[in-house]
């Protein structure tokens, strides 16, 4: 079903005690606004408005939903509301804080704390423009904090399902914040065969491509590895279908020898295994590996660069597995 261009709510609109300032983001599933609450605090308000199902013209507040789309629209609305309610229970410095959620204009809104900063994707793009790349310390620190937030999400029986650099927000002190969960979008897709898949190629795990697949923490772990890969290579990873035809991930990781430690490169590779059972099964395993001591001396880098064979890589993965079991 073709997506439609939806008009945002007008600037200055008062809705449920919040004043809309401007639209700050939009996608196929929702529109996000900067707004102020009654006490003058800045908040971000996310509006459920799937463009494949609903249309809002300029000057309108309530979207028009065709009769045949209403059942699927309502399923997605319910999932969006339930996801907001579940996220509201999570209070963690590395997970976006949901402050409120309400119904208006025949749809649902999620109110989140607003913080100054920029996305990890923007940070990497700026590094690339300067001719540099994120350091190993930066990658380990940022994704170590991401792991802490993701563990809290999983502990609350939730999955992110759209983890990527664009959805990792860096505050002004560079601490990360997980944004824009995709669980409701995935549920909407699974209940609506006519909708296009709602995942991000390159960051989505193989099981998201197949309807009815078993999803779990290992699904977010693939995306976590892909997000680290994107930071380190400064490029979007291959999509799963392309990897199955001709997998270039191993070659890209081998090209990072000498730039990052062998331990970090091996960790990314195991997270991005196409077989879910070959990946780490908990985020805590990744957090431990990121916090572990590592050496990146020229001697070790030279040694690593000299062994790019699959057998050499398997040795690193076996040692990582031994670390995980220890």
C-alpha positions as CSV (number, residue, x, y, z in Angstrom):
1,X,0.0,0.0,0.0
2,X,1.4,3.4,-1.0
3,X,2.4,5.8,1.7
4,X,0.8,9.2,1.8
5,X,2.2,12.6,2.7
6,X,0.6,13.6,5.9
7,X,0.4,17.3,7.1
8,X,1.8,17.9,10.6
9,X,-0.2,19.5,13.3
10,X,0.0,23.3,13.0
11,X,2.7,25.2,15.0
12,X,1.2,26.9,18.1
13,X,-1.6,24.3,18.5
14,X,-2.6,23.6,22.1
15,X,-3.3,19.9,22.6
16,X,-4.0,18.2,26.0
17,X,-2.1,20.9,27.8
18,X,0.9,21.0,25.5
19,X,1.7,23.7,22.9
20,X,3.2,22.5,19.6
21,X,6.3,24.4,18.6
22,X,7.3,22.6,15.4
23,X,7.7,19.3,13.7
24,X,11.1,17.9,14.3
25,X,10.9,14.4,12.6
26,X,8.6,12.3,10.6
27,X,8.5,8.8,9.1
28,X,6.1,6.2,7.7
29,X,4.7,5.4,11.2
30,X,4.6,8.7,13.2
31,X,5.3,12.4,13.4
32,X,7.4,13.9,16.2
33,X,7.0,17.5,17.5
34,X,8.8,19.8,19.8
35,X,6.4,21.2,22.3
36,X,6.1,22.8,25.7
37,X,4.1,21.7,28.7
38,X,2.1,24.0,31.0
39,X,5.2,24.8,33.0
40,X,7.3,25.7,30.0
41,X,9.4,22.5,29.9
42,X,10.4,21.3,26.5
43,X,9.0,17.8,25.5
44,X,8.9,15.7,22.4
45,X,5.5,14.4,21.3
46,X,5.2,11.4,19.1
47,X,1.9,11.1,17.1
48,X,0.7,7.7,15.8
49,X,0.0,8.4,12.1
50,X,1.0,5.5,9.8
51,X,1.1,7.1,6.4
52,X,0.1,3.9,4.6
53,X,-3.2,3.8,6.4
54,X,-4.2,7.4,7.3
55,X,-4.2,10.7,5.5
56,X,-4.3,14.2,7.0
57,X,-4.6,17.2,4.8
58,X,-3.3,20.7,5.6
59,X,-5.7,22.4,8.0
60,X,-7.1,19.2,9.4
61,X,-6.5,17.8,12.9
62,X,-8.2,14.4,12.5
63,X,-6.7,12.0,9.9
64,X,-8.9,10.3,7.4
65,X,-8.8,6.5,7.5
66,X,-10.4,4.5,4.8
67,X,-13.0,2.0,6.0
68,X,-10.9,-1.0,4.8
69,X,-7.9,0.3,6.7
70,X,-9.7,0.9,10.0
71,X,-9.1,-2.6,11.6
72,X,-5.3,-2.4,10.9
73,X,-5.1,1.2,12.0
74,X,-6.8,0.3,15.3
75,X,-4.5,-2.6,15.9
76,X,-1.5,-0.4,15.4
77,X,-3.0,2.3,17.6
78,X,-3.5,-0.2,20.4
79,X,0.1,-1.5,20.1
80,X,1.5,2.0,20.1
81,X,-0.5,2.8,23.2
82,X,0.6,-0.4,25.0
83,X,4.2,0.2,24.0
84,X,4.0,3.8,25.5
85,X,2.5,2.5,28.7
86,X,5.3,-0.2,29.0
87,X,8.0,2.4,28.3
88,X,6.6,4.7,30.9
89,X,7.5,2.1,33.5
90,X,11.2,2.3,32.5
91,X,13.3,4.9,34.3
92,X,16.8,4.6,33.0
93,X,19.4,7.2,32.0
94,X,20.0,5.4,28.6
95,X,16.3,4.9,27.6
96,X,14.1,7.7,26.5
97,X,11.8,8.8,29.3
98,X,8.1,8.6,28.5
99,X,6.2,11.2,30.6
100,X,2.7,10.8,29.4
101,X,0.5,9.5,26.7
102,X,-3.0,10.6,25.7
103,X,-5.7,10.2,23.0
104,X,-6.8,13.1,20.8
105,X,-7.8,13.7,17.2
106,X,-8.8,10.0,16.9
107,X,-5.2,8.9,17.4
108,X,-2.7,8.5,20.2
109,X,0.3,10.7,21.4
110,X,3.3,9.8,23.4
111,X,5.0,12.5,25.4
112,X,8.7,12.1,26.0
113,X,11.4,14.1,27.8
114,X,13.3,16.4,25.4
115,X,17.1,16.7,25.6
116,X,19.6,18.7,23.5
117,X,22.0,16.7,21.4
118,X,22.2,14.9,18.1
119,X,22.0,11.3,16.8
120,X,24.9,8.9,16.7
121,X,24.4,8.8,12.9
122,X,25.0,12.6,12.8
123,X,28.1,12.2,15.0
124,X,29.6,9.6,12.7
125,X,28.8,11.7,9.6
126,X,30.6,14.7,11.1
127,X,33.6,12.5,11.9
128,X,33.7,11.2,8.3
129,X,33.5,14.8,7.1
130,X,36.6,15.6,9.2
131,X,38.4,12.6,7.8
132,X,38.4,10.8,11.1
133,X,36.5,7.9,12.6
134,X,35.1,7.2,16.1
135,X,37.8,5.9,18.4
136,X,37.7,2.4,20.1
137,X,37.2,4.1,23.5
138,X,34.2,6.0,22.1
139,X,32.6,2.9,20.6
140,X,33.1,0.9,23.8
141,X,31.8,3.6,26.1
142,X,28.8,4.6,24.0
143,X,27.7,1.0,23.2
144,X,28.4,-0.1,26.8
145,X,25.8,2.5,27.9
146,X,23.5,1.4,25.1
147,X,23.8,-2.1,26.4
148,X,22.8,-1.0,29.9
149,X,19.7,0.7,28.5
150,X,18.8,-2.3,26.3
151,X,19.2,-4.7,29.2
152,X,16.6,-2.6,31.1
153,X,14.3,-2.8,28.1
154,X,14.6,-6.5,27.8
155,X,14.1,-6.9,31.6
156,X,10.7,-5.3,31.1
157,X,9.8,-7.9,28.4
158,X,10.2,-5.4,25.6
159,X,12.2,-5.4,22.4
160,X,13.5,-2.4,20.5
161,X,13.4,-3.9,17.0
162,X,14.8,-0.8,15.3
163,X,18.2,-0.2,16.9
164,X,20.5,1.8,14.6
165,X,22.7,4.9,14.9
166,X,19.8,7.2,13.9
167,X,17.9,5.9,17.0
168,X,20.8,6.3,19.4
169,X,20.8,9.9,20.6
170,X,23.9,11.5,22.1
171,X,23.3,14.1,24.8
172,X,25.7,17.1,25.0
173,X,27.9,15.0,27.4
174,X,28.0,12.2,24.8
175,X,25.9,9.8,26.9
176,X,23.5,7.8,24.7
177,X,19.8,7.5,24.8
178,X,17.7,4.8,23.1
179,X,14.9,6.4,21.0
180,X,12.1,5.4,18.6
181,X,11.3,1.8,19.5
182,X,10.0,-0.3,16.6
183,X,8.0,-3.0,18.4
184,X,4.7,-1.4,17.7
185,X,5.6,-1.0,14.0
186,X,6.6,-4.6,13.8
187,X,3.3,-5.7,15.4
188,X,1.4,-3.6,12.9
189,X,3.2,-5.2,10.0
190,X,2.7,-8.7,11.3
191,X,-1.1,-8.1,11.6
192,X,-1.3,-6.4,8.2
193,X,0.0,-8.4,5.3
194,X,-0.8,-5.6,2.8
195,X,1.8,-3.3,4.5
196,X,5.4,-3.0,3.5
197,X,7.9,-4.4,6.0
198,X,8.7,-1.9,8.8
199,X,12.4,-2.5,9.4
200,X,15.6,-0.8,8.4
201,X,17.7,-2.8,5.9
202,X,21.2,-3.2,7.0
203,X,20.3,-3.1,10.7
204,X,17.4,-5.5,10.8
205,X,18.1,-9.1,11.8
206,X,17.2,-12.0,9.4
207,X,14.3,-13.1,11.5
208,X,12.6,-9.7,10.9
209,X,12.4,-10.6,7.2
210,X,10.3,-13.7,7.7
211,X,6.8,-13.4,9.1
212,X,6.2,-15.5,12.2
213,X,9.9,-15.8,13.1
214,X,10.9,-16.2,16.7
215,X,12.0,-12.8,18.0
216,X,14.0,-12.1,21.2
217,X,17.0,-10.3,22.6
218,X,19.1,-12.0,19.9
219,X,17.1,-9.9,17.4
220,X,18.2,-6.6,19.0
221,X,21.7,-8.0,19.4
222,X,22.1,-8.3,15.6
223,X,21.1,-4.7,15.3
224,X,23.5,-3.7,18.1
225,X,26.3,-5.3,16.2
226,X,25.2,-3.7,12.9
227,X,25.2,-0.3,14.7
228,X,28.7,-0.8,15.9
229,X,29.7,-1.9,12.4
230,X,28.2,1.3,11.0
231,X,30.2,3.5,13.4
232,X,33.5,1.7,12.8
233,X,33.2,1.4,9.0
234,X,31.3,4.7,8.7
235,X,29.0,2.8,6.2
236,X,25.6,1.1,6.3
237,X,25.9,-2.6,6.7
238,X,24.8,-5.0,3.9
239,X,21.1,-5.9,4.1
240,X,20.4,-9.5,5.0
241,X,19.3,-10.6,1.5
242,X,22.5,-9.1,0.0
243,X,24.6,-10.9,2.7
244,X,23.0,-14.2,1.8
245,X,23.9,-13.7,-1.9
246,X,27.4,-12.5,-1.3
247,X,28.4,-11.7,2.3
248,X,30.9,-8.8,2.4
249,X,30.7,-8.1,6.1
250,X,33.8,-10.3,6.9
251,X,35.9,-8.4,4.4
252,X,34.8,-5.0,5.8
253,X,35.6,-6.1,9.3
254,X,39.0,-7.4,8.2
255,X,39.7,-4.0,6.7
256,X,39.4,-2.6,10.2
257,X,42.5,-4.5,11.4
258,X,44.9,-2.0,12.9
259,X,42.1,0.6,13.5
260,X,40.3,-1.3,16.2
261,X,41.3,-4.2,18.5
262,X,40.8,-7.7,17.3
263,X,38.5,-8.3,20.3
264,X,36.1,-5.6,19.3
265,X,36.1,-6.6,15.7
266,X,35.3,-10.2,16.7
267,X,32.5,-9.1,19.0
268,X,30.8,-7.2,16.1
269,X,31.1,-10.2,13.9
270,X,29.5,-12.6,16.4
271,X,26.6,-10.1,17.0
272,X,26.0,-10.0,13.2
273,X,25.8,-13.7,12.7
274,X,22.9,-14.6,10.4
275,X,22.1,-17.6,12.6
276,X,20.4,-16.3,15.7
277,X,21.8,-19.2,17.8
278,X,25.4,-18.2,16.8
279,X,25.0,-14.7,18.3
280,X,25.4,-13.8,22.0
281,X,22.0,-14.6,23.6
282,X,22.0,-11.8,26.1
283,X,23.1,-8.1,26.0
284,X,25.0,-8.7,29.3
285,X,27.5,-10.8,27.3
286,X,28.2,-7.9,25.0
287,X,28.4,-5.5,27.9
288,X,31.0,-7.6,29.6
289,X,33.0,-7.9,26.4
290,X,32.9,-4.1,25.8
291,X,34.1,-3.5,29.4
292,X,36.9,-6.0,29.2
293,X,40.5,-5.0,29.0
294,X,42.0,-5.0,25.5
295,X,45.3,-4.2,23.8
296,X,45.7,-2.5,20.5
297,X,49.5,-2.3,20.3
298,X,51.1,-2.2,16.8
299,X,52.5,-5.7,17.3
300,X,49.1,-7.2,17.9
301,X,47.6,-5.2,15.1
302,X,50.3,-6.5,12.7
303,X,49.7,-10.0,13.9
304,X,45.9,-9.7,13.4
305,X,46.3,-8.2,9.9
306,X,48.3,-11.2,8.9
307,X,45.5,-13.6,9.6
308,X,42.4,-12.7,7.7
309,X,41.5,-16.3,6.9
310,X,38.2,-17.8,8.1
311,X,40.2,-20.2,10.3
312,X,41.9,-17.2,11.9
313,X,38.6,-15.5,12.6
314,X,37.1,-18.7,14.0
315,X,39.9,-18.7,16.5
316,X,39.0,-15.2,17.7
317,X,35.3,-16.2,17.9
318,X,36.2,-19.3,19.9
319,X,38.2,-17.2,22.4
320,X,35.2,-14.8,22.7
321,X,32.9,-17.7,23.4
322,X,35.3,-19.0,26.1
323,X,35.2,-15.5,27.6
324,X,31.4,-15.6,27.5
325,X,31.3,-18.9,29.3
326,X,33.8,-17.8,31.9
